[in-house]
Amino acid sequence: MRCPFCGNIDTQVKDSRPAEDHVSIRRRRFCPSCGGRFTTYERVQLRDLVVIKSSGKREDFDRSKLERSVRIALQKRPVDPERIDQMISGMVRRLESMGETDIPSKVIGEIVMESLARIDTVGYVRFASVYKNFHSADDFDKFVAELRPTALRGE
């Protein structure tokens, strides 16, 4: 592992333990060249995934993009950060276990929507507003109306 301070490629692992999410390994490292200490996280990756965009463009799956979009949707919401990490790890495991290496972005978006709907309605609506490309307040009204129980809609 390259030292982030001096660039030395010969760093030493001083301590390894499971991370809080129990899906990754946290390693404390030391650089003998500059004396710098830093932490790395190691995750199991079952296969290399490729995202097929709606335009047909292909790009490597990036867990950090998925994590960033989920965290934005849940920003300032009362959801435990550990719960968010577990949700993201679950989504990635689900994608990896689908058996396909090429995954349409639409499938990823639906999985994110499903997961968000289970843990926070506001985060779900926030993500949906971007994912479904809402253009006006009417789009929000229609979407939120679908979330309400039938009795509240007057049916």
N, C-alpha and C positions, 0 to 999 in steps of 0.2 A: 504494500500500500504506500503510495507516494505521500510524503509529508506535505501538508498544506502550507507550512510556513517557509521551508527552505527548498522543497522539491526533491529531497533525498528519497530514493526508491527503497531504501533498506530500513524500514521501521520495524519495531518489535511490539508484539502483543503482550501487554502486562496483565490484563484481566479479561475474561470472557464470561458472560452470563446471559441467560434469557432476558430479552427486553420485556417491558411491562405488558406488551400485547401478546406475549408468549408465541409469537409467530416469527420473530427475528432474534438474532443474537447481537448483543451489545458488546463491543470490544473497545477497551481502553488501550490506546497505543502510545508509544514513546519513540521519539526520533533521537538516536544516539548522536547524530550530527549537530543538531541545533538545541537539543534538550526539550523540544516542544512536545506537549501532550495533547492528544485529541481523541475523539470517540468516533467509531464507525458502527454502522448497523448492517447486518448481513441477513438477507431473506432468501428463502428457497424460491426458485423460479422453475416451474415445471416445464414450460416451453416458451419460446419466443412468439409473442402474439403480434399480429399485424392488423391495424385498424383500416377498414375500407370506408372512406368518407362518402357522403352522398354524391359528391362530384366524381367519384370513381378513383380519386387519389388514394394512394396507399402510404401509410406511415407506421413506424414501429409504435407499439403500445407503450405509453409512458404513464406509469403509476402516479408520478408526481402531478401530471395534468388532471387525472381523475381526482386525486386528493385535493388539489387546489380548488376545483369546481365545487366539490362537496363542502369544503370548509367555507367557501364564499356563501353558498346557499345557507349554511348554518351559522354564519357570523352573528354574534351577539344573541344567540339562542341558548336556552338553558339545557344544552346537551353536553354531557361529559366528554372531554377530549378523548378519553380512553374508549368510550363507546363509538366515537367517530372512527378511530383507528381500527377497531374490531369490524365495523361495518365495511370499511374500505378493504381490509384484508379478506373479508368474506366475499365481497364482489370480485376481487381479483382471483380468488380461488375458484369461484363459480365460472368466471371467464376461461380460466386455464383448464378446468375440468370439462368444458363443453366438447372437447375432442377435436375442435377445429383450430387452426392457427390463424386463419383469416376471419375476422369478426367485423360485421358491419357496425358502423358508429351508432346506428339506430338501436341495435341490440344492447349496446353499452348504455345508451341513454335510457332505455326502458328498465334495465336492471337498476340503474341509479335512482330512477323515479320510484320503483317498487321499494327499494331500501329506504329512501327518504320518507316515503308515505308511512312506513311503519314506525319511524322514530320521531318525526316532527313535521306537522302539517304546514307550518309557515315555510320551513326549508324546502319542502316539497313544492309549494306554490312558487317560491323564488326560482328554484331550478327549472320548473316547468315553463316559467315565463321566458326564460332564455332558450330552453330546449325546443319549445313549441313556437318560438318566435312571436310572442304577443306584440301587437302593434298599438292597441288602444285599451282603455279601461274596460270596454265591452268584452274584450278577450278575457280579461281577469274575471269579470262578472260571470261569464258563461262557464269558465273553468271552476270557479269556486261554487257556483250553483250545483255543479255535478258532484261536488264533495259533500254537500249538505244531505242529511238524511231526508227521505221522502216526505215525512211528516212536516218537516220545516219548510219544504217547498210548496206545501199546500196541495199536494196530489192526493 
